[in-house]
Amino acid sequence: MFVDTPYQHIALDENNVPVITGTSMKVVELVLNQKAYGWSPQELQFQHPYLSMGQIYSALAYYADHQEELHEDIERRLEKGDELASQWDSSSLDKRLRSKGLIE
């Protein structure tokens, strides 16, 4: 179930996370692409051809109006990633790759 927002192409999913309507892409994912690579809206559309320019500009407008809460979401995601990475036992993977000569 999605809840409409005042932004034409943005809805909130069941977890209250803003997504681009008609897709499974979260607004935060598009924004992270823009920030990480310095992509213009046109480049974002080139990289994500299933998104219309209207969807992209709507997502960027939503971000501009909700930066604080989206930054908090990004921080939570980074912390969760760090937590999962710290739990990862790479030693068994390393051993398997080394035994196959795929890493030194």
C-alpha positions, 0 to 999 in steps of 0.5 A: 500500500502506498500513500500519495504525497503532494509530489506527483511522482512520489509515494510513501510505502508501508514503511513510510519510505518515499519511493518513485511511483511506478518503480521500486526505487527509493528517493534516497537511492536516486539522491545517493546516485546523484551525490556519489557520482555528481550526476545531473538530472539528465545523467540520472535519466540516462543511467536510469532510463525507466525513470522519466524526467518528471519522476527525477525532478519530483524525487529531487524536489522531495529531497530538497524539502526533506533533507534532514529526514532523508539524511537520517535515513542515509545514516541509519542505512550506513550504520546497518551496513557497517554492522553487517560488514563487521559480522561478515566472516570473510576468512572462509571466503578468503580461504576458498578463493585462495585455494582456487588461486583467485586471490593472493 
